[in-house]
Amino acid sequence: MEKRLPWWFRQYIPRAGEVPDVAPLLRELNLHTICESGHCPNIGQCNPGGVAFLILGNSCTRNCTFCAVSKDKPSPPDPEEPGNIVKAAQRLNLDYVFITSVTRDDLADGGASHFERTIRLLKESIPGVMVEVLIPDFGGNAQSLKTVVDAEPEVIGHNIETVPRLYPEVRPMADYRTSVDILKKVKAINPRITTKSGLMLGMGETREEVISVMRDLVAAGCELFTMGQYLAPSSARYAVQNYPTPEEFEQYEPVGIELGFKGIVSAPLWRTSFKADVLYRRAILGQ
């Protein structure tokens, strides 16, 4: 049985009309967000500027036990989706666009060409726009990864999610070393691109295991790192094992900087897409 959430998860709930509602625009353009599909606890805190687009549909081919995204049979990629993301970004006046996707093992390139088209179209259509993508592992396909890298987004992220010991339970169709190597390969193809990863706490990991993952990521050239509390989307998903306190989360930040990350945020409610532009601007651009 899930425990009641600790007091530090209480958030201010915006009043009607206080935060612009992006839902009508997303429905009009047939777009999805990981904010909604992933049950993000910050969904009322960062829209519209922090909207995180979810491409390649809303159904995933993987069976990760932590994730809220639908596991139904996916539909073919929508050829209008890249252009519709551009339209949404323009209408929301975004100068930093965050894009992630479901995993599409059913596609020959894992959806890499769809990422490429979206990134290139954004950069062609919005002068000076910065793009951050959070990619799946593409089944370890090196050409798929290169396709995304060659589109030159400012940031390429790939989340480790949990410690290696818990992969069989939490990410049974993924491989820890493959995920770490993705970040290393991005830097080998284009060292100018910033790499990023994230970890969820509260799954039963130890502090020593977390720090070991951090070391592996730094060794792979990962520059930005985020950690947040795992929250089970339903009773059918992997159960929360514990709730580290905000102080325990915060203690990882100086450790991460000492290990070599350029920027790290560790807090219960933090997510990879949450204020992604703030972390990039501060840690990489020095703004």
C-alpha positions, 0 to 999 in steps of 0.5 A: 500500500502506498504511503500518504505523501509527505508534507513537502509535496504540497503545492500551490494550485493556481486559480482558474485563469491565473496560468494560461491553459494550453490544453485547447491549443494542444487539442487543436494541433493534435499534440501530446505532452509528457506533462499530461501523459506522464502525470507530472506533479508540476503540471500547474506550475510551469505552463505554458513556458515549460510545456514538454512536448511528447512526440511519436504518439502517446503509446509506448512499446516498452513495459517500464513499470514506473511509467504512466504512459499508455502501453497500447499498440502505437499508431504510425507517426503523424507527419504533421506533428513536427509542423504542429509543434512549430505552430505551438511553439510560435503561438506560445512564444517559446524560445526554448523548446523541450521535446521527448517521446515514447519509445518506438521499437516498432519503427526501423529507426526508433523514431530518430528521423521524426526527432530530426525533422522536428528539430530542424523545422523548429530551427528553420522557423524560429530564429534563435530558438534553443531545443532540448530533446530527451531521447529513448535508447533507439535500441542502441542503434548508432545511426539513429543516434547520429541522426538526432545528433546531426540535427544539432539540438542544444541539449540531448538528454537520456534518463538513466531513471534508476540504479543498475540493480533495479533495472530488471524490475523497473526497466526490464526492456532496457540496459543500463550500460546502453543508456550510459553509452548513449551519452558518451556517443553523443559527445563523441559525435558532436562535443558541442552538444550538451548532454543530460540525464536524470534519476528517480529516487525512492525506488529502493536504491542506496546512496552508494548506488546513486553516487556510483551512477553519478560517477558513470555519467560524469565519466561518459561526459554527461554535463547536466543531471537532475534527480526527483522523487519517484511517484507511482502513477497507479497501484499497478505500477512499481511501488514507492519504497521510500521518500527521501527528505528535501535535505537528503535530496539537496545533499547530492548537489555538492557531490555532483558538482565535485564529481564533475557535473556542470549543473545539477538539481536534486529535489523531490518535485524536480523532473528533467523537463521542469525549468529545463531552460533555467538549468541550461542557461545557468550551468552552460550559458552562465546566464 
